[in-house]
């Protein structure tokens, strides 16, 4: 019973000093993130627009307008959306985002060089891809890396707490008692 009670006390104390503190102490978390920003980096990424839909003719028509824009070194999704008659039965969408390797298999299969890549069919959708630019490695924002930062901050808090306890209560080993355990 004493061991169980001590375990519950240790769990509760660790929760207050480490786990909950890391979640509630937003200023401390932010300061920790700012000091260790270089540990939370994006790798190579690419800025891409994926234009996809169910109707091959609509996607091919969108491809022609997009191709003209890419040749002029422009990109305006609203322009393409206006130019294409959207059929409610066959909608299409344009998603522009940054992608890392492994985020999207269509983007992974496309050369990561600026340009427009032809219409393809996969998984019941027609699509084409416009690669806008490569994105150099950069630090993730705190929101993008929050889970990793919180876990690392918890480890930091735990080590600091243990150091504080060891400084306050030095460990003493009674060698005579230890030798009797052998």
GUKEPA-213023 format. One line per 8 residues: number of its first residue (from 1); their letters; for each residue x, y, z of C-alpha. Coordinates in Angstrom, 3 decimals. Example, Ala and Ser with C-alpha at 12.3 -4.5 7.8 and 13.67 -1.06 7.14 Angstrom:
<sites>
1 = as = 12.300 -4.500 7.800  13.670 -1.060 7.140
</sites>
This chain:
<sites>
1 = xxxxxxxx = 0.000 0.000 0.000  2.852 2.364 0.843  4.529 1.643 -2.501  1.240 2.278 -4.341  0.682 5.533 -2.400  4.261 6.689 -3.120  3.769 5.882 -6.807  0.592 7.977 -6.940
9 = xxxxxxxx = 2.352 10.852 -5.152  5.302 10.670 -7.561  2.940 10.583 -10.545  0.996 13.602 -9.241  4.171 15.561 -8.489  5.671 14.740 -11.911  2.419 15.833 -13.540  2.558 19.205 -11.742
17 = xxxxxxxx = 6.296 19.801 -12.228  6.695 18.435 -15.776  3.751 17.254 -17.888  1.043 19.807 -17.093  3.561 22.588 -16.655  4.873 22.035 -20.196  1.338 22.365 -21.561  0.197 25.303 -19.390
25 = xxxxxxxx = 3.437 27.317 -19.357  3.043 28.851 -22.823  5.686 31.524 -22.187  8.231 28.934 -21.060  7.380 26.728 -24.042  7.780 29.649 -26.432  11.120 30.654 -24.870  12.324 27.034 -25.074
33 = xxxxxxxx = 11.254 26.884 -28.738  13.035 30.171 -29.555  16.280 28.925 -27.962  16.091 25.600 -29.860  14.476 26.700 -33.141  17.211 25.081 -35.229  16.157 21.656 -33.890  12.750 21.958 -35.577
41 = xxxxxxxx = 13.568 22.458 -39.249  11.668 21.616 -42.383  13.649 19.668 -44.964  13.565 20.493 -48.653  10.052 21.356 -49.764  8.324 22.605 -52.854  5.464 25.091 -53.353  2.939 23.341 -55.589
49 = xxxxxxxx = -0.589 23.789 -56.906  -2.512 20.583 -57.527  -5.544 21.012 -59.790  -7.840 17.988 -59.602  -11.325 16.866 -60.448  -13.439 13.989 -61.755  -14.009 15.303 -65.300  -11.077 14.930 -67.711
57 = xxxxxxxx = -12.339 17.662 -70.094  -12.645 20.258 -67.310  -9.147 19.475 -66.011  -7.685 19.626 -69.538  -9.375 23.001 -70.082  -7.992 24.264 -66.758  -4.560 22.954 -67.809  -4.613 25.146 -70.946
65 = xxxxxxxx = -5.367 28.304 -68.915  -2.801 27.368 -66.292  -0.176 26.699 -68.950  -0.644 30.239 -70.335  -0.222 31.682 -66.843  2.915 29.660 -66.128  4.456 30.819 -69.426  3.819 34.434 -68.329
73 = xxxxxxxx = 5.314 33.585 -64.921  1.970 34.299 -63.225  -0.368 32.244 -61.061  -3.907 33.236 -60.152  -6.249 30.465 -59.042  -9.246 32.832 -59.152  -8.545 33.508 -62.842  -8.583 29.791 -63.655
81 = xxxxxxxx = -11.717 29.210 -61.580  -13.517 32.034 -63.437  -12.442 30.771 -66.853  -13.800 27.279 -66.284  -17.517 26.649 -66.208  -17.919 24.744 -62.980  -20.427 21.949 -63.288  -21.817 21.112 -59.815
89 = xxxxxxxx = -21.773 17.434 -60.822  -18.096 17.623 -61.809  -16.385 20.147 -59.545  -12.664 20.652 -59.521  -10.425 22.258 -56.966  -7.038 23.878 -56.747  -4.892 23.277 -53.685  -1.724 25.336 -53.291
97 = xxxxxxxx = 0.602 24.277 -50.519  4.150 23.413 -49.513  4.969 19.717 -49.709  7.812 17.626 -48.310  8.789 14.235 -49.685  6.154 11.716 -48.621  3.319 14.247 -48.149  1.672 13.581 -51.511
105 = xxxxxxxx = 2.595 10.747 -53.860  1.533 12.756 -56.928  3.919 15.549 -55.950  6.652 13.007 -55.138  6.343 11.572 -58.674  6.695 15.058 -60.222  10.096 16.665 -60.869  10.707 19.361 -58.280
113 = xxxxxxxx = 11.545 21.937 -60.918  9.513 25.024 -61.728  6.904 24.318 -64.389  3.577 22.721 -65.219  3.227 18.958 -65.474  0.597 17.287 -67.685  -2.816 15.899 -66.864  -2.807 12.406 -65.375
121 = xxxxxxxx = -5.414 10.044 -64.003  -5.067 8.306 -60.653  -7.473 6.938 -58.071  -10.526 8.132 -60.010  -9.317 11.740 -60.302  -7.791 13.750 -63.101  -5.092 16.184 -62.056  -2.148 18.278 -63.114
129 = xxxxxxxx = 0.566 19.865 -61.046  2.171 23.291 -61.167  5.507 23.548 -59.366  6.004 27.184 -58.343  9.351 26.988 -56.542  11.597 24.984 -54.278  11.461 26.084 -50.655  14.749 26.130 -48.762
137 = xxxxxxxx = 14.902 24.442 -45.350  13.532 26.751 -42.661  12.477 26.452 -39.019  8.985 25.152 -38.369  6.692 27.545 -36.572  5.833 26.745 -32.970  2.359 25.611 -34.043  3.797 23.293 -36.705
145 = xxxxxxxx = 6.214 21.684 -34.226  4.129 22.010 -31.045  4.036 18.271 -30.253  7.797 17.830 -30.628  8.575 21.058 -28.782  6.256 20.109 -25.900  7.867 16.672 -25.553  11.362 18.184 -25.598
153 = xxxxxxxx = 10.300 20.874 -23.106  8.941 18.164 -20.789  12.310 16.356 -20.957  14.079 19.647 -20.241  11.789 20.355 -17.239  12.279 16.830 -15.889  16.083 17.061 -16.106  16.049 20.506 -14.458
161 = xxxxxxxx = 13.785 19.214 -11.677  16.022 16.171 -11.056  19.124 18.417 -10.998  17.397 20.708 -8.504  16.525 17.718 -6.288  20.074 16.308 -6.489  21.538 19.710 -5.579  19.162 20.053 -2.643
169 = xxxxxxxx = 19.354 16.397 -1.515  22.750 14.885 -2.387  22.768 11.123 -2.891  24.761 9.273 -0.247  25.655 5.621 -0.748  26.396 3.614 2.380  29.098 1.273 1.046  28.841 -1.108 4.013
177 = xxxxxx = 25.129 -1.688 3.416  25.724 -1.914 -0.347  28.374 -4.626 0.129  25.908 -6.728 2.139  23.530 -6.787 -0.846  26.112 -8.594 -3.010
</sites>
